[in-house]
Amino acid sequence: MPTVARLRAMLTVPELCAELQISRSTFYDWRQKGRAPKCIKLPNGDLRIRRTDFDRWLNTREDAA
């Protein structure tokens, strides 16, 4: 059984969308275009995003200005 810490280390699509303040359709559009953070597809088809992958992805989008 997964530990609570491990579960918190992964985001669901709604959690990611809430954090970025984007719609679910925007997330799936980014995913289709290869612009979304790396995802894990579970056997039931649900997606999870590792917090570390999300943070890394977000850091690559920092504006140097």
mmCIF file as Biopython writes it, N, C-alpha, C and O atoms, coordinates in Angstrom:
data_model
#
loop_
_atom_site.group_PDB
_atom_site.id
_atom_site.type_symbol
_atom_site.label_atom_id
_atom_site.label_alt_id
_atom_site.label_comp_id
_atom_site.label_asym_id
_atom_site.label_entity_id
_atom_site.label_seq_id
_atom_site.pdbx_PDB_ins_code
_atom_site.Cartn_x
_atom_site.Cartn_y
_atom_site.Cartn_z
_atom_site.occupancy
_atom_site.B_iso_or_equiv
_atom_site.auth_seq_id
_atom_site.auth_asym_id
_atom_site.pdbx_PDB_model_num
ATOM 1   N N  . MET A ? 1  ? 0.840  -1.191 0.000   1.0 0.0 1  A 1 
ATOM 2   C CA . MET A ? 1  ? 0.000  0.000  0.000   1.0 0.0 1  A 1 
ATOM 3   C C  . MET A ? 1  ? 0.882  1.251  0.000   1.0 0.0 1  A 1 
ATOM 4   O O  . MET A ? 1  ? 1.837  1.333  0.772   1.0 0.0 1  A 1 
ATOM 5   N N  . PRO A ? 2  ? 0.567  2.229  -0.866  1.0 0.0 2  A 1 
ATOM 6   C CA . PRO A ? 2  ? 1.389  3.437  -0.952  1.0 0.0 2  A 1 
ATOM 7   C C  . PRO A ? 2  ? 1.338  4.243  0.338   1.0 0.0 2  A 1 
ATOM 8   O O  . PRO A ? 2  ? 0.312  4.302  1.015   1.0 0.0 2  A 1 
ATOM 9   N N  . THR A ? 3  ? 2.450  4.853  0.655   1.0 0.0 3  A 1 
ATOM 10  C CA . THR A ? 3  ? 2.493  5.702  1.840   1.0 0.0 3  A 1 
ATOM 11  C C  . THR A ? 3  ? 1.872  7.056  1.513   1.0 0.0 3  A 1 
ATOM 12  O O  . THR A ? 3  ? 1.777  7.450  0.351   1.0 0.0 3  A 1 
ATOM 13  N N  . VAL A ? 4  ? 1.455  7.753  2.553   1.0 0.0 4  A 1 
ATOM 14  C CA . VAL A ? 4  ? 0.852  9.077  2.369   1.0 0.0 4  A 1 
ATOM 15  C C  . VAL A ? 4  ? 1.854  10.026 1.727   1.0 0.0 4  A 1 
ATOM 16  O O  . VAL A ? 4  ? 1.492  10.819 0.858   1.0 0.0 4  A 1 
ATOM 17  N N  . ALA A ? 5  ? 3.112  9.947  2.151   1.0 0.0 5  A 1 
ATOM 18  C CA . ALA A ? 5  ? 4.148  10.827 1.588   1.0 0.0 5  A 1 
ATOM 19  C C  . ALA A ? 5  ? 4.311  10.582 0.097   1.0 0.0 5  A 1 
ATOM 20  O O  . ALA A ? 5  ? 4.472  11.521 -0.683  1.0 0.0 5  A 1 
ATOM 21  N N  . ARG A ? 6  ? 4.269  9.306  -0.295  1.0 0.0 6  A 1 
ATOM 22  C CA . ARG A ? 6  ? 4.414  8.999  -1.719  1.0 0.0 6  A 1 
ATOM 23  C C  . ARG A ? 6  ? 3.222  9.520  -2.515  1.0 0.0 6  A 1 
ATOM 24  O O  . ARG A ? 6  ? 3.394  10.026 -3.625  1.0 0.0 6  A 1 
ATOM 25  N N  . LEU A ? 7  ? 2.018  9.403  -1.961  1.0 0.0 7  A 1 
ATOM 26  C CA . LEU A ? 7  ? 0.836  9.914  -2.651  1.0 0.0 7  A 1 
ATOM 27  C C  . LEU A ? 7  ? 0.911  11.428 -2.817  1.0 0.0 7  A 1 
ATOM 28  O O  . LEU A ? 7  ? 0.497  11.957 -3.848  1.0 0.0 7  A 1 
ATOM 29  N N  . ARG A ? 8  ? 1.429  12.121 -1.824  1.0 0.0 8  A 1 
ATOM 30  C CA . ARG A ? 8  ? 1.566  13.580 -1.917  1.0 0.0 8  A 1 
ATOM 31  C C  . ARG A ? 8  ? 2.652  13.972 -2.906  1.0 0.0 8  A 1 
ATOM 32  O O  . ARG A ? 8  ? 2.677  15.103 -3.390  1.0 0.0 8  A 1 
ATOM 33  N N  . ALA A ? 9  ? 3.544  13.046 -3.206  1.0 0.0 9  A 1 
ATOM 34  C CA . ALA A ? 9  ? 4.620  13.324 -4.154  1.0 0.0 9  A 1 
ATOM 35  C C  . ALA A ? 9  ? 4.109  13.298 -5.581  1.0 0.0 9  A 1 
ATOM 36  O O  . ALA A ? 9  ? 4.846  13.629 -6.510  1.0 0.0 9  A 1 
ATOM 37  N N  . MET A ? 10 ? 2.845  12.905 -5.770  1.0 0.0 10 A 1 
ATOM 38  C CA . MET A ? 10 ? 2.256  12.870 -7.107  1.0 0.0 10 A 1 
ATOM 39  C C  . MET A ? 10 ? 0.998  13.729 -7.129  1.0 0.0 10 A 1 
ATOM 40  O O  . MET A ? 10 ? 0.228  13.763 -6.169  1.0 0.0 10 A 1 
ATOM 41  N N  . LEU A ? 11 ? 0.813  14.414 -8.238  1.0 0.0 11 A 1 
ATOM 42  C CA . LEU A ? 11 ? -0.353 15.269 -8.422  1.0 0.0 11 A 1 
ATOM 43  C C  . LEU A ? 11 ? -1.336 14.600 -9.367  1.0 0.0 11 A 1 
ATOM 44  O O  . LEU A ? 11 ? -0.937 13.907 -10.303 1.0 0.0 11 A 1 
ATOM 45  N N  . THR A ? 12 ? -2.608 14.810 -9.122  1.0 0.0 12 A 1 
ATOM 46  C CA . THR A ? 12 ? -3.624 14.406 -10.084 1.0 0.0 12 A 1 
ATOM 47  C C  . THR A ? 12 ? -3.761 15.533 -11.105 1.0 0.0 12 A 1 
ATOM 48  O O  . THR A ? 12 ? -3.248 16.632 -10.892 1.0 0.0 12 A 1 
ATOM 49  N N  . VAL A ? 13 ? -4.439 15.267 -12.193 1.0 0.0 13 A 1 
ATOM 50  C CA . VAL A ? 13 ? -4.651 16.309 -13.205 1.0 0.0 13 A 1 
ATOM 51  C C  . VAL A ? 13 ? -5.426 17.493 -12.614 1.0 0.0 13 A 1 
ATOM 52  O O  . VAL A ? 13 ? -5.041 18.639 -12.844 1.0 0.0 13 A 1 
ATOM 53  N N  . PRO A ? 14 ? -6.515 17.249 -11.852 1.0 0.0 14 A 1 
ATOM 54  C CA . PRO A ? 14 ? -7.211 18.400 -11.262 1.0 0.0 14 A 1 
ATOM 55  C C  . PRO A ? 14 ? -6.335 19.212 -10.299 1.0 0.0 14 A 1 
ATOM 56  O O  . PRO A ? 14 ? -6.451 20.436 -10.248 1.0 0.0 14 A 1 
ATOM 57  N N  . GLU A ? 15 ? -5.466 18.546 -9.541  1.0 0.0 15 A 1 
ATOM 58  C CA . GLU A ? 15 ? -4.567 19.265 -8.630  1.0 0.0 15 A 1 
ATOM 59  C C  . GLU A ? 15 ? -3.580 20.126 -9.409  1.0 0.0 15 A 1 
ATOM 60  O O  . GLU A ? 15 ? -3.330 21.276 -9.048  1.0 0.0 15 A 1 
ATOM 61  N N  . LEU A ? 16 ? -3.022 19.566 -10.478 1.0 0.0 16 A 1 
ATOM 62  C CA . LEU A ? 16 ? -2.089 20.318 -11.303 1.0 0.0 16 A 1 
ATOM 63  C C  . LEU A ? 16 ? -2.783 21.518 -11.940 1.0 0.0 16 A 1 
ATOM 64  O O  . LEU A ? 16 ? -2.243 22.624 -11.950 1.0 0.0 16 A 1 
ATOM 65  N N  . CYS A ? 17 ? -3.976 21.291 -12.468 1.0 0.0 17 A 1 
ATOM 66  C CA . CYS A ? 17 ? -4.724 22.383 -13.103 1.0 0.0 17 A 1 
ATOM 67  C C  . CYS A ? 17 ? -5.056 23.489 -12.102 1.0 0.0 17 A 1 
ATOM 68  O O  . CYS A ? 17 ? -4.988 24.674 -12.430 1.0 0.0 17 A 1 
ATOM 69  N N  . ALA A ? 18 ? -5.416 23.096 -10.881 1.0 0.0 18 A 1 
ATOM 70  C CA . ALA A ? 18 ? -5.717 24.092 -9.857  1.0 0.0 18 A 1 
ATOM 71  C C  . ALA A ? 18 ? -4.473 24.894 -9.499  1.0 0.0 18 A 1 
ATOM 72  O O  . ALA A ? 18 ? -4.537 26.111 -9.325  1.0 0.0 18 A 1 
ATOM 73  N N  . GLU A ? 19 ? -3.357 24.213 -9.393  1.0 0.0 19 A 1 
ATOM 74  C CA . GLU A ? 19 ? -2.116 24.897 -9.031  1.0 0.0 19 A 1 
ATOM 75  C C  . GLU A ? 19 ? -1.691 25.887 -10.121 1.0 0.0 19 A 1 
ATOM 76  O O  . GLU A ? 19 ? -1.203 26.974 -9.813  1.0 0.0 19 A 1 
ATOM 77  N N  . LEU A ? 20 ? -1.873 25.522 -11.374 1.0 0.0 20 A 1 
ATOM 78  C CA . LEU A ? 20 ? -1.501 26.405 -12.480 1.0 0.0 20 A 1 
ATOM 79  C C  . LEU A ? 20 ? -2.615 27.366 -12.879 1.0 0.0 20 A 1 
ATOM 80  O O  . LEU A ? 20 ? -2.400 28.275 -13.680 1.0 0.0 20 A 1 
ATOM 81  N N  . GLN A ? 21 ? -3.793 27.165 -12.323 1.0 0.0 21 A 1 
ATOM 82  C CA . GLN A ? 21 ? -4.982 27.949 -12.665 1.0 0.0 21 A 1 
ATOM 83  C C  . GLN A ? 21 ? -5.280 27.874 -14.159 1.0 0.0 21 A 1 
ATOM 84  O O  . GLN A ? 21 ? -5.473 28.886 -14.833 1.0 0.0 21 A 1 
ATOM 85  N N  . ILE A ? 22 ? -5.310 26.633 -14.649 1.0 0.0 22 A 1 
ATOM 86  C CA . ILE A ? 22 ? -5.649 26.383 -16.055 1.0 0.0 22 A 1 
ATOM 87  C C  . ILE A ? 22 ? -6.813 25.398 -16.100 1.0 0.0 22 A 1 
ATOM 88  O O  . ILE A ? 22 ? -7.100 24.709 -15.121 1.0 0.0 22 A 1 
ATOM 89  N N  . SER A ? 23 ? -7.470 25.347 -17.240 1.0 0.0 23 A 1 
ATOM 90  C CA . SER A ? 23 ? -8.555 24.381 -17.397 1.0 0.0 23 A 1 
ATOM 91  C C  . SER A ? 23 ? -7.984 23.007 -17.725 1.0 0.0 23 A 1 
ATOM 92  O O  . SER A ? 23 ? -6.842 22.869 -18.164 1.0 0.0 23 A 1 
ATOM 93  N N  . ARG A ? 24 ? -8.800 22.020 -17.503 1.0 0.0 24 A 1 
ATOM 94  C CA . ARG A ? 24 ? -8.404 20.652 -17.829 1.0 0.0 24 A 1 
ATOM 95  C C  . ARG A ? 24 ? -8.133 20.522 -19.333 1.0 0.0 24 A 1 
ATOM 96  O O  . ARG A ? 24 ? -7.202 19.831 -19.746 1.0 0.0 24 A 1 
ATOM 97  N N  . SER A ? 25 ? -8.954 21.191 -20.140 1.0 0.0 25 A 1 
ATOM 98  C CA . SER A ? 25 ? -8.771 21.114 -21.591 1.0 0.0 25 A 1 
ATOM 99  C C  . SER A ? 25 ? -7.437 21.732 -22.010 1.0 0.0 25 A 1 
ATOM 100 O O  . SER A ? 25 ? -6.805 21.257 -22.954 1.0 0.0 25 A 1 
ATOM 101 N N  . THR A ? 26 ? -7.004 22.786 -21.316 1.0 0.0 26 A 1 
ATOM 102 C CA . THR A ? 26 ? -5.694 23.381 -21.607 1.0 0.0 26 A 1 
ATOM 103 C C  . THR A ? 26 ? -4.589 22.377 -21.299 1.0 0.0 26 A 1 
ATOM 104 O O  . THR A ? 26 ? -3.651 22.219 -22.082 1.0 0.0 26 A 1 
ATOM 105 N N  . PHE A ? 27 ? -4.700 21.697 -20.154 1.0 0.0 27 A 1 
ATOM 106 C CA . PHE A ? 27 ? -3.702 20.685 -19.807 1.0 0.0 27 A 1 
ATOM 107 C C  . PHE A ? 27 ? -3.622 19.617 -20.897 1.0 0.0 27 A 1 
ATOM 108 O O  . PHE A ? 27 ? -2.530 19.268 -21.344 1.0 0.0 27 A 1 
ATOM 109 N N  . TYR A ? 28 ? -4.768 19.100 -21.325 1.0 0.0 28 A 1 
ATOM 110 C CA . TYR A ? 28 ? -4.755 18.036 -22.333 1.0 0.0 28 A 1 
ATOM 111 C C  . TYR A ? 28 ? -4.267 18.543 -23.691 1.0 0.0 28 A 1 
ATOM 112 O O  . TYR A ? 28 ? -3.662 17.792 -24.457 1.0 0.0 28 A 1 
ATOM 113 N N  . ASP A ? 29 ? -4.532 19.816 -23.985 1.0 0.0 29 A 1 
ATOM 114 C CA . ASP A ? 29 ? -4.000 20.421 -25.209 1.0 0.0 29 A 1 
ATOM 115 C C  . ASP A ? 29 ? -2.482 20.483 -25.134 1.0 0.0 29 A 1 
ATOM 116 O O  . ASP A ? 29 ? -1.799 20.119 -26.091 1.0 0.0 29 A 1 
ATOM 117 N N  . TRP A ? 30 ? -1.940 20.946 -23.994 1.0 0.0 30 A 1 
ATOM 118 C CA . TRP A ? 30 ? -0.486 20.983 -23.803 1.0 0.0 30 A 1 
ATOM 119 C C  . TRP A ? 30 ? 0.098  19.587 -23.911 1.0 0.0 30 A 1 
ATOM 120 O O  . TRP A ? 30 ? 1.144  19.394 -24.530 1.0 0.0 30 A 1 
ATOM 121 N N  . ARG A ? 31 ? -0.579 18.606 -23.306 1.0 0.0 31 A 1 
ATOM 122 C CA . ARG A ? 31 ? -0.089 17.225 -23.321 1.0 0.0 31 A 1 
ATOM 123 C C  . ARG A ? 31 ? -0.012 16.696 -24.753 1.0 0.0 31 A 1 
ATOM 124 O O  . ARG A ? 31 ? 0.969  16.060 -25.137 1.0 0.0 31 A 1 
ATOM 125 N N  . GLN A ? 32 ? -1.051 16.965 -25.532 1.0 0.0 32 A 1 
ATOM 126 C CA . GLN A ? 32 ? -1.082 16.523 -26.923 1.0 0.0 32 A 1 
ATOM 127 C C  . GLN A ? 32 ? 0.046  17.162 -27.742 1.0 0.0 32 A 1 
ATOM 128 O O  . GLN A ? 32 ? 0.594  16.535 -28.648 1.0 0.0 32 A 1 
ATOM 129 N N  . LYS A ? 33 ? 0.387  18.408 -27.416 1.0 0.0 33 A 1 
ATOM 130 C CA . LYS A ? 33 ? 1.435  19.129 -28.136 1.0 0.0 33 A 1 
ATOM 131 C C  . LYS A ? 33 ? 2.833  18.901 -27.550 1.0 0.0 33 A 1 
ATOM 132 O O  . LYS A ? 33 ? 3.811  19.463 -28.042 1.0 0.0 33 A 1 
ATOM 133 N N  . GLY A ? 34 ? 2.925  18.071 -26.493 1.0 0.0 34 A 1 
ATOM 134 C CA . GLY A ? 34 ? 4.217  17.785 -25.884 1.0 0.0 34 A 1 
ATOM 135 C C  . GLY A ? 34 ? 4.744  18.906 -24.997 1.0 0.0 34 A 1 
ATOM 136 O O  . GLY A ? 34 ? 5.948  18.997 -24.762 1.0 0.0 34 A 1 
ATOM 137 N N  . ARG A ? 35 ? 3.850  19.760 -24.504 1.0 0.0 35 A 1 
ATOM 138 C CA . ARG A ? 35 ? 4.264  20.910 -23.691 1.0 0.0 35 A 1 
ATOM 139 C C  . ARG A ? 35 ? 3.962  20.741 -22.208 1.0 0.0 35 A 1 
ATOM 140 O O  . ARG A ? 35 ? 4.339  21.590 -21.400 1.0 0.0 35 A 1 
ATOM 141 N N  . ALA A ? 36 ? 3.294  19.667 -21.844 1.0 0.0 36 A 1 
ATOM 142 C CA . ALA A ? 36 ? 2.920  19.436 -20.438 1.0 0.0 36 A 1 
ATOM 143 C C  . ALA A ? 36 ? 4.048  18.713 -19.711 1.0 0.0 36 A 1 
ATOM 144 O O  . ALA A ? 36 ? 4.935  18.142 -20.345 1.0 0.0 36 A 1 
ATOM 145 N N  . PRO A ? 37 ? 4.013  18.739 -18.383 1.0 0.0 37 A 1 
ATOM 146 C CA . PRO A ? 37 ? 5.017  17.967 -17.643 1.0 0.0 37 A 1 
ATOM 147 C C  . PRO A ? 37 ? 4.838  16.471 -17.888 1.0 0.0 37 A 1 
ATOM 148 O O  . PRO A ? 37 ? 3.762  16.016 -18.279 1.0 0.0 37 A 1 
ATOM 149 N N  . LYS A ? 38 ? 5.898  15.725 -17.655 1.0 0.0 38 A 1 
ATOM 150 C CA . LYS A ? 38 ? 5.879  14.280 -17.815 1.0 0.0 38 A 1 
ATOM 151 C C  . LYS A ? 38 ? 4.799  13.666 -16.937 1.0 0.0 38 A 1 
ATOM 152 O O  . LYS A ? 38 ? 4.647  14.047 -15.777 1.0 0.0 38 A 1 
ATOM 153 N N  . CYS A ? 39 ? 4.048  12.719 -17.487 1.0 0.0 39 A 1 
ATOM 154 C CA . CYS A ? 39 ? 2.956  12.080 -16.754 1.0 0.0 39 A 1 
ATOM 155 C C  . CYS A ? 39 ? 3.181  10.575 -16.651 1.0 0.0 39 A 1 
ATOM 156 O O  . CYS A ? 39 ? 3.876  9.970  -17.466 1.0 0.0 39 A 1 
ATOM 157 N N  . ILE A ? 40 ? 2.574  9.997  -15.630 1.0 0.0 40 A 1 
ATOM 158 C CA . ILE A ? 40 ? 2.550  8.553  -15.452 1.0 0.0 40 A 1 
ATOM 159 C C  . ILE A ? 40 ? 1.119  8.109  -15.705 1.0 0.0 40 A 1 
ATOM 160 O O  . ILE A ? 40 ? 0.187  8.640  -15.101 1.0 0.0 40 A 1 
ATOM 161 N N  . LYS A ? 41 ? 0.941  7.147  -16.588 1.0 0.0 41 A 1 
ATOM 162 C CA . LYS A ? 41 ? -0.399 6.631  -16.857 1.0 0.0 41 A 1 
ATOM 163 C C  . LYS A ? 41 ? -0.605 5.379  -16.019 1.0 0.0 41 A 1 
ATOM 164 O O  . LYS A ? 41 ? 0.123  4.398  -16.169 1.0 0.0 41 A 1 
ATOM 165 N N  . LEU A ? 42 ? -1.593 5.413  -15.143 1.0 0.0 42 A 1 
ATOM 166 C CA . LEU A ? 42 ? -1.900 4.282  -14.283 1.0 0.0 42 A 1 
ATOM 167 C C  . LEU A ? 42 ? -2.671 3.222  -15.058 1.0 0.0 42 A 1 
ATOM 168 O O  . LEU A ? 42 ? -3.234 3.519  -16.112 1.0 0.0 42 A 1 
ATOM 169 N N  . PRO A ? 43 ? -2.707 1.992  -14.554 1.0 0.0 43 A 1 
ATOM 170 C CA . PRO A ? 43 ? -3.436 0.925  -15.255 1.0 0.0 43 A 1 
ATOM 171 C C  . PRO A ? 43 ? -4.908 1.254  -15.515 1.0 0.0 43 A 1 
ATOM 172 O O  . PRO A ? 43 ? -5.485 0.765  -16.487 1.0 0.0 43 A 1 
ATOM 173 N N  . ASN A ? 44 ? -5.518 2.075  -14.660 1.0 0.0 44 A 1 
ATOM 174 C CA . ASN A ? 44 ? -6.924 2.436  -14.877 1.0 0.0 44 A 1 
ATOM 175 C C  . ASN A ? 44 ? -7.093 3.606  -15.849 1.0 0.0 44 A 1 
ATOM 176 O O  . ASN A ? 44 ? -8.215 4.045  -16.103 1.0 0.0 44 A 1 
ATOM 177 N N  . GLY A ? 45 ? -5.980 4.113  -16.394 1.0 0.0 45 A 1 
ATOM 178 C CA . GLY A ? 45 ? -6.024 5.200  -17.362 1.0 0.0 45 A 1 
ATOM 179 C C  . GLY A ? 45 ? -5.827 6.582  -16.764 1.0 0.0 45 A 1 
ATOM 180 O O  . GLY A ? 45 ? -5.588 7.544  -17.494 1.0 0.0 45 A 1 
ATOM 181 N N  . ASP A ? 46 ? -5.923 6.693  -15.439 1.0 0.0 46 A 1 
ATOM 182 C CA . ASP A ? 46 ? -5.700 7.988  -14.788 1.0 0.0 46 A 1 
ATOM 183 C C  . ASP A ? 46 ? -4.246 8.417  -14.953 1.0 0.0 46 A 1 
ATOM 184 O O  . ASP A ? 46 ? -3.351 7.585  -15.097 1.0 0.0 46 A 1 
ATOM 185 N N  . LEU A ? 47 ? -4.030 9.721  -14.930 1.0 0.0 47 A 1 
ATOM 186 C CA . LEU A ? 47 ? -2.682 10.268 -15.025 1.0 0.0 47 A 1 
ATOM 187 C C  . LEU A ? 47 ? -2.244 10.811 -13.682 1.0 0.0 47 A 1 
ATOM 188 O O  . LEU A ? 47 ? -3.058 11.313 -12.907 1.0 0.0 47 A 1 
ATOM 189 N N  . ARG A ? 48 ? -0.961 10.709 -13.413 1.0 0.0 48 A 1 
ATOM 190 C CA . ARG A ? 48 ? -0.345 11.315 -12.234 1.0 0.0 48 A 1 
ATOM 191 C C  . ARG A ? 48 ? 0.916  12.019 -12.698 1.0 0.0 48 A 1 
ATOM 192 O O  . ARG A ? 48 ? 1.576  11.590 -13.644 1.0 0.0 48 A 1 
ATOM 193 N N  . ILE A ? 49 ? 1.234  13.100 -12.018 1.0 0.0 49 A 1 
ATOM 194 C CA . ILE A ? 49 ? 2.434  13.867 -12.326 1.0 0.0 49 A 1 
ATOM 195 C C  . ILE A ? 49 ? 3.284  13.909 -11.060 1.0 0.0 49 A 1 
ATOM 196 O O  . ILE A ? 49 ? 2.834  14.379 -10.015 1.0 0.0 49 A 1 
ATOM 197 N N  . ARG A ? 50 ? 4.514  13.415 -11.162 1.0 0.0 50 A 1 
ATOM 198 C CA . ARG A ? 50 ? 5.407  13.484 -10.006 1.0 0.0 50 A 1 
ATOM 199 C C  . ARG A ? 50 ? 5.678  14.941 -9.675  1.0 0.0 50 A 1 
ATOM 200 O O  . ARG A ? 50 ? 5.905  15.749 -10.575 1.0 0.0 50 A 1 
ATOM 201 N N  . ARG A ? 51 ? 5.656  15.282 -8.406  1.0 0.0 51 A 1 
ATOM 202 C CA . ARG A ? 51 ? 5.929  16.646 -7.976  1.0 0.0 51 A 1 
ATOM 203 C C  . ARG A ? 51 ? 7.305  17.092 -8.469  1.0 0.0 51 A 1 
ATOM 204 O O  . ARG A ? 51 ? 7.474  18.238 -8.885  1.0 0.0 51 A 1 
ATOM 205 N N  . THR A ? 52 ? 8.290  16.187 -8.422  1.0 0.0 52 A 1 
ATOM 206 C CA . THR A ? 52 ? 9.636  16.548 -8.882  1.0 0.0 52 A 1 
ATOM 207 C C  . THR A ? 52 ? 9.635  16.856 -10.376 1.0 0.0 52 A 1 
ATOM 208 O O  . THR A ? 52 ? 10.306 17.793 -10.809 1.0 0.0 52 A 1 
ATOM 209 N N  . ASP A ? 53 ? 8.894  16.084 -11.170 1.0 0.0 53 A 1 
ATOM 210 C CA . ASP A ? 53 ? 8.802  16.360 -12.612 1.0 0.0 53 A 1 
ATOM 211 C C  . ASP A ? 53 ? 8.089  17.675 -12.866 1.0 0.0 53 A 1 
ATOM 212 O O  . ASP A ? 53 ? 8.480  18.440 -13.747 1.0 0.0 53 A 1 
ATOM 213 N N  . PHE A ? 54 ? 7.044  17.937 -12.093 1.0 0.0 54 A 1 
ATOM 214 C CA . PHE A ? 54 ? 6.314  19.197 -12.238 1.0 0.0 54 A 1 
ATOM 215 C C  . PHE A ? 54 ? 7.210  20.388 -11.910 1.0 0.0 54 A 1 
ATOM 216 O O  . PHE A ? 54 ? 7.253  21.364 -12.659 1.0 0.0 54 A 1 
ATOM 217 N N  . ASP A ? 55 ? 7.924  20.303 -10.785 1.0 0.0 55 A 1 
ATOM 218 C CA . ASP A ? 55 ? 8.818  21.397 -10.394 1.0 0.0 55 A 1 
ATOM 219 C C  . ASP A ? 55 ? 9.911  21.628 -11.430 1.0 0.0 55 A 1 
ATOM 220 O O  . ASP A ? 55 ? 10.232 22.772 -11.751 1.0 0.0 55 A 1 
ATOM 221 N N  . ARG A ? 56 ? 10.483 20.546 -11.955 1.0 0.0 56 A 1 
ATOM 222 C CA . ARG A ? 56 ? 11.517 20.650 -12.991 1.0 0.0 56 A 1 
ATOM 223 C C  . ARG A ? 56 ? 10.936 21.314 -14.242 1.0 0.0 56 A 1 
ATOM 224 O O  . ARG A ? 56 ? 11.556 22.203 -14.825 1.0 0.0 56 A 1 
ATOM 225 N N  . TRP A ? 57 ? 9.750  20.877 -14.645 1.0 0.0 57 A 1 
ATOM 226 C CA . TRP A ? 57 ? 9.076  21.432 -15.821 1.0 0.0 57 A 1 
ATOM 227 C C  . TRP A ? 57 ? 8.817  22.926 -15.620 1.0 0.0 57 A 1 
ATOM 228 O O  . TRP A ? 57 ? 9.043  23.734 -16.521 1.0 0.0 57 A 1 
ATOM 229 N N  . LEU A ? 58 ? 8.339  23.278 -14.427 1.0 0.0 58 A 1 
ATOM 230 C CA . LEU A ? 58 ? 8.038  24.671 -14.131 1.0 0.0 58 A 1 
ATOM 231 C C  . LEU A ? 58 ? 9.299  25.534 -14.167 1.0 0.0 58 A 1 
ATOM 232 O O  . LEU A ? 58 ? 9.270  26.655 -14.673 1.0 0.0 58 A 1 
ATOM 233 N N  . ASN A ? 59 ? 10.400 25.015 -13.634 1.0 0.0 59 A 1 
ATOM 234 C CA . ASN A ? 59 ? 11.663 25.759 -13.638 1.0 0.0 59 A 1 
ATOM 235 C C  . ASN A ? 59 ? 12.165 26.038 -15.049 1.0 0.0 59 A 1 
ATOM 236 O O  . ASN A ? 59 ? 12.815 27.057 -15.279 1.0 0.0 59 A 1 
ATOM 237 N N  . THR A ? 60 ? 11.876 25.155 -15.990 1.0 0.0 60 A 1 
ATOM 238 C CA . THR A ? 60 ? 12.318 25.377 -17.373 1.0 0.0 60 A 1 
ATOM 239 C C  . THR A ? 60 ? 11.538 26.482 -18.046 1.0 0.0 60 A 1 
ATOM 240 O O  . THR A ? 60 ? 11.926 26.947 -19.118 1.0 0.0 60 A 1 
ATOM 241 N N  . ARG A ? 61 ? 10.438 26.915 -17.434 1.0 0.0 61 A 1 
ATOM 242 C CA . ARG A ? 61 ? 9.607  27.948 -18.016 1.0 0.0 61 A 1 
ATOM 243 C C  . ARG A ? 61 ? 9.822  29.315 -17.396 1.0 0.0 61 A 1 
ATOM 244 O O  . ARG A ? 61 ? 9.087  30.254 -17.702 1.0 0.0 61 A 1 
ATOM 245 N N  . GLU A ? 62 ? 10.820 29.442 -16.526 1.0 0.0 62 A 1 
ATOM 246 C CA . GLU A ? 62 ? 11.097 30.742 -15.917 1.0 0.0 62 A 1 
ATOM 247 C C  . GLU A ? 62 ? 11.542 31.733 -16.981 1.0 0.0 62 A 1 
ATOM 248 O O  . GLU A ? 62 ? 12.306 31.406 -17.888 1.0 0.0 62 A 1 
ATOM 249 N N  . ASP A ? 63 ? 11.051 32.929 -16.844 1.0 0.0 63 A 1 
ATOM 250 C CA . ASP A ? 63 ? 11.412 34.006 -17.776 1.0 0.0 63 A 1 
ATOM 251 C C  . ASP A ? 63 ? 12.666 34.680 -17.246 1.0 0.0 63 A 1 
ATOM 252 O O  . ASP A ? 63 ? 12.734 35.048 -16.073 1.0 0.0 63 A 1 
ATOM 253 N N  . ALA A ? 64 ? 13.643 34.839 -18.099 1.0 0.0 64 A 1 
ATOM 254 C CA . ALA A ? 64 ? 14.925 35.434 -17.687 1.0 0.0 64 A 1 
ATOM 255 C C  . ALA A ? 64 ? 14.840 36.949 -17.515 1.0 0.0 64 A 1 
ATOM 256 O O  . ALA A ? 64 ? 15.780 37.563 -17.011 1.0 0.0 64 A 1 
ATOM 257 N N  . ALA A ? 65 ? 13.730 37.557 -17.926 1.0 0.0 65 A 1 
ATOM 258 C CA . ALA A ? 65 ? 13.604 39.020 -17.880 1.0 0.0 65 A 1 
ATOM 259 C C  . ALA A ? 65 ? 13.585 39.574 -16.488 1.0 0.0 65 A 1 
ATOM 260 O O  . ALA A ? 65 ? 13.484 40.787 -16.307 1.0 0.0 65 A 1 
#
